[in-house]
Amino acid sequence: MTFRKKILRQKNDMNDLEKYFRENTGNRIQKWMHYFDIYDRYFSRYRGTDVNVIELGVAHGGSLQMWKHYFGPKAKIYGVDINPHCKQLEEDRIKIFIGNQADRQFLKSITDAIPRIDILIDDGGHKMTQQINTFEVLFPHIDKNGIYLCEDAHTSYRRKCGGGYKKKGSFIEYGKNFIDYINAWHTRQPKKLNISDFTRSVYALHYYCGVIVIEKRPMETPYDLKTGVERVPYFDPSPRISIFKKLFGKKRR
């Protein structure tokens, strides 16, 4: 295969977000390239709807314009940044809030201003306190069928962001608890693990390189069913112990 044909094939395999990104001549966008397939996988069902999207981390505003283009004319896009100059990037269907992502009161004020959050993208400061605060304050306000996506979660391995491999308090270590929370239905140790609002509201967790996605969906107690006819006798694979050994222990020589 020639180099030209390879490039053309790769271009044809791109989703609309990646095509927009590569052809972008507007405001600057900076993204890891493997993110685009992840975005499209979870966001595509919202295209053409009146979706409300909030992205923490505005920078030059290019990604806000990308979301506006991708989701269509009914979408409303909200940006959050600590840089007051970002406010000048507002335009039709793009509103920007200025404040510190680590400030819980500021984050709470956003929930009063946005009637519904369908998609939350955390591409903000990337420090551990910022990511954890954002999750704890805003996640409960995401629509019951919404999407939470934290990108650049690899900063959990960077000391300058407050992270480190298996460091207590990093967002990755914090997020590992999510696995226990969605399985809390099955616990036999309620004093250690309880069924929570997270358990009742989260359908799935997805971990990618640098990205964590949480799909929300109202959940009920799991149950299983049996159908059909049993054909095979029950078999106990454990070692057989004679009645004598059960009663008297090992045989003496």
BELNORWO-V676759 format. One record per residue. PHI is phi in radians with two decimals (999 if undefined). NEAR is the number of other C-alpha atoms within 8 Angstrom. Layout:
BEGIN
phi=PHI near=NEAR
phi=PHI near=NEAR
END
This chain:
BEGIN
phi=999 near=4
phi=-1.26 near=5
phi=-1.07 near=6
phi=-1.10 near=6
phi=-1.16 near=8
phi=-1.10 near=9
phi=-1.12 near=8
phi=-1.13 near=8
phi=-1.14 near=8
phi=-1.09 near=8
phi=-1.14 near=8
phi=-1.19 near=6
phi=-1.46 near=6
phi=-1.24 near=9
phi=-1.44 near=9
phi=-1.12 near=7
phi=-1.16 near=11
phi=-1.16 near=9
phi=-1.06 near=10
phi=-1.06 near=9
phi=-1.06 near=9
phi=-1.20 near=6
phi=-1.67 near=6
phi=-1.12 near=8
phi=-2.15 near=5
phi=-1.60 near=5
phi=-1.07 near=9
phi=-1.16 near=10
phi=-2.23 near=9
phi=-2.27 near=4
phi=-2.48 near=5
phi=-1.20 near=5
phi=-1.17 near=5
phi=-1.34 near=6
phi=-1.23 near=9
phi=-1.14 near=10
phi=-1.15 near=8
phi=-1.16 near=8
phi=-0.93 near=9
phi=-1.12 near=10
phi=-1.06 near=7
phi=-1.76 near=8
phi=-1.71 near=8
phi=-1.05 near=8
phi=-1.19 near=5
phi=-1.61 near=9
phi=-1.11 near=10
phi=1.42 near=9
phi=-1.83 near=9
phi=-1.53 near=8
phi=-1.18 near=12
phi=-1.88 near=12
phi=-2.04 near=13
phi=-2.13 near=12
phi=-2.13 near=15
phi=-1.53 near=12
phi=1.86 near=11
phi=-1.68 near=14
phi=0.95 near=7
phi=-1.72 near=9
phi=1.47 near=12
phi=-1.14 near=12
phi=-1.24 near=9
phi=-1.08 near=13
phi=-1.18 near=10
phi=-1.11 near=11
phi=-1.11 near=9
phi=-1.03 near=14
phi=-1.21 near=8
phi=-1.18 near=9
phi=-1.43 near=13
phi=1.76 near=10
phi=-1.19 near=7
phi=-1.58 near=9
phi=-1.32 near=14
phi=-2.10 near=11
phi=-1.99 near=14
phi=-2.15 near=13
phi=-2.03 near=14
phi=-2.32 near=15
phi=-2.71 near=17
phi=-1.47 near=8
phi=-1.39 near=7
phi=-1.10 near=7
phi=-1.20 near=5
phi=-1.16 near=14
phi=-1.02 near=9
phi=-1.24 near=5
phi=-1.53 near=8
phi=-1.10 near=9
phi=-2.71 near=6
phi=-0.94 near=5
phi=1.21 near=8
phi=-2.24 near=13
phi=-2.07 near=10
phi=-2.18 near=12
phi=-1.80 near=10
phi=-1.90 near=11
phi=3.06 near=10
phi=-1.60 near=8
phi=-1.09 near=16
phi=-1.43 near=8
phi=-1.58 near=9
phi=-1.11 near=10
phi=-1.12 near=6
phi=-1.11 near=10
phi=-1.08 near=12
phi=-1.12 near=10
phi=-1.13 near=8
phi=-1.15 near=9
phi=-1.13 near=11
phi=-1.30 near=7
phi=-1.57 near=6
phi=-1.90 near=7
phi=-1.13 near=6
phi=-2.71 near=9
phi=-1.93 near=13
phi=-1.62 near=12
phi=-2.31 near=13
phi=-2.04 near=12
phi=-2.03 near=12
phi=-1.68 near=12
phi=-2.18 near=11
phi=-1.52 near=13
phi=-1.29 near=8
phi=1.26 near=11
phi=-1.48 near=11
phi=-1.07 near=13
phi=-1.11 near=7
phi=-1.16 near=12
phi=-1.18 near=14
phi=-1.19 near=10
phi=-1.06 near=12
phi=-1.06 near=14
phi=-1.10 near=8
phi=-1.16 near=8
phi=-1.49 near=11
phi=-1.65 near=11
phi=-0.98 near=9
phi=-1.09 near=6
phi=-1.65 near=9
phi=-1.26 near=15
phi=-0.89 near=10
phi=-1.04 near=8
phi=-2.05 near=10
phi=-1.56 near=12
phi=-2.22 near=14
phi=-1.97 near=12
phi=-2.37 near=12
phi=-1.87 near=12
phi=-1.82 near=10
phi=1.03 near=9
phi=-1.19 near=12
phi=-1.15 near=9
phi=-1.14 near=11
phi=-1.10 near=16
phi=-1.80 near=9
phi=-1.96 near=10
phi=-1.12 near=8
phi=-1.13 near=5
phi=-1.76 near=10
phi=1.62 near=10
phi=-1.79 near=16
phi=2.69 near=10
phi=-0.99 near=6
phi=1.00 near=6
phi=-1.32 near=8
phi=-1.08 near=6
phi=1.73 near=8
phi=-1.28 near=14
phi=-1.19 near=12
phi=-1.11 near=8
phi=-1.13 near=11
phi=-1.02 near=11
phi=-1.26 near=8
phi=-1.10 near=8
phi=-1.14 near=8
phi=-1.02 near=9
phi=-1.10 near=9
phi=-1.17 near=9
phi=-1.09 near=13
phi=-1.30 near=13
phi=-1.74 near=9
phi=-1.11 near=12
phi=-0.97 near=9
phi=-1.75 near=5
phi=-1.18 near=9
phi=-1.99 near=4
phi=-2.27 near=6
phi=-1.05 near=7
phi=-1.26 near=5
phi=-1.77 near=5
phi=-2.51 near=10
phi=-1.92 near=9
phi=-1.21 near=10
phi=-2.12 near=8
phi=-1.05 near=6
phi=-1.08 near=9
phi=-1.03 near=13
phi=-1.39 near=11
phi=-2.09 near=11
phi=-1.94 near=14
phi=-1.56 near=11
phi=-2.72 near=8
phi=-2.02 near=11
phi=-2.33 near=7
phi=-1.98 near=8
phi=-2.16 near=6
phi=-1.10 near=5
phi=1.42 near=10
phi=-2.37 near=13
phi=-2.12 near=12
phi=-2.10 near=11
phi=-2.12 near=12
phi=-1.69 near=12
phi=-1.62 near=13
phi=-2.95 near=10
phi=-1.01 near=10
phi=-2.04 near=9
phi=-2.08 near=5
phi=-0.94 near=5
phi=-1.14 near=5
phi=-2.54 near=4
phi=-2.07 near=4
phi=-2.28 near=4
phi=-2.12 near=4
phi=-2.29 near=4
phi=1.48 near=4
phi=-1.92 near=4
phi=-1.25 near=5
phi=-2.02 near=4
phi=-2.03 near=4
phi=-1.07 near=5
phi=-1.12 near=4
phi=-2.29 near=4
phi=-1.79 near=4
phi=-1.34 near=4
phi=-1.20 near=4
phi=-1.01 near=4
phi=-1.37 near=4
phi=-2.12 near=6
phi=-1.14 near=6
phi=-1.04 near=6
phi=-1.04 near=7
phi=-1.15 near=10
phi=-1.12 near=8
phi=-1.47 near=6
phi=-2.09 near=7
phi=1.41 near=7
phi=-1.15 near=5
phi=-1.23 near=6
phi=-1.44 near=3
phi=-1.53 near=2
END
